[in-house]
Amino acid sequence: MNGIPFPDIDPIAFSIGPVDVAWYGIAYLAGLMIGWRYTMAMAPKSPGGLKPADYDDFLVWAVVGVILGGRLGQVIFYHPGYYFSNPVEIFKVWEGGMAFHGGLLGVIVAMLIFTRKRGLPLLAHTDIIALVAPIGICFGRIANFINQEHWGRVSDAPWAIIFDTSPLGFPRHPSQLYEAFLEGALLYAVLAVVVHGFGGLKRPGLVTGLFLAGYSIARIIAEFFREPEVLTEILPFATTWGQWLSVPMLLLGIFFITRAKAAKTA
């Protein structure tokens, strides 16, 4: 089988003395920083009376939610046996290994607590966060590609990549890049059109629902090209764990969309 050798990309972007700065960390930082500034700019456009300062303060909450939730999700959802046998590995976040569904749950918890403490409208807040989230997801998936993790299934496609970490060196789908496009760039484009073109923020919960449903559909599609991280023999219809984790998101997204469409415009 022919394939394209993985490009010569060092996962370490640069070093400062003994400290190595990885592209993985830069990707997460870039997503958070861009999202932070974007949410501050969008706050005055929300009908919920949100202020830029609210998102300035929420940044720390988002960072904690993403990191703790994402890492715990990777540990619990995908590799509990390995991590519980090697607990020190749980803390090596810089080496990669963050589960999106866990990170989402972490941010949801952070948003619930934050909006309750501030007396802010929850769905108006989540709508703006949902708008910017695909940007960070896109960067994260590109970082997965650089880290040569979460690679795709064996493929004879002319663009298949031979990852250095792939067993036996078989060419594989660059599924990380598929996900960067579907879950990141394309999903952001759809949400941006709804928000900036059709005033989507005027219906609290609509953008949140579109994000949840859109991400779920994109992830379910991408999983057909991605190497499953847990054995699929125990799952029905040759599905993957990532697809099953996306089903509750899809149902919740449909609920919020339906609810927002039925409500009066804010």
Secondary structure, DSSP 8 states (H G I E B T S, - for coil): ---EE-----SEEEEETTEEEEHHHHHHHHHHHHHHHHHHHHGGGSTT---HHHHHHHHHHHHHHHHHHHHHHIIIII-HHHHHHSGGGGG-GGG----HHHHHHHHHHHHHHHHHHHT--HHHHHHHHHHHHHHHHHHHHHHHHHTT-S-B-B---TT-EE-TTSGGG--B--HHHHHIIIIIIIHHHHHHIIIIIH-GGGSTTHHHHHHHHHHHHHHHHHTTTB--SS-STTSGGG--HHHHHHHHHHHHHHHHHHHHHHS---
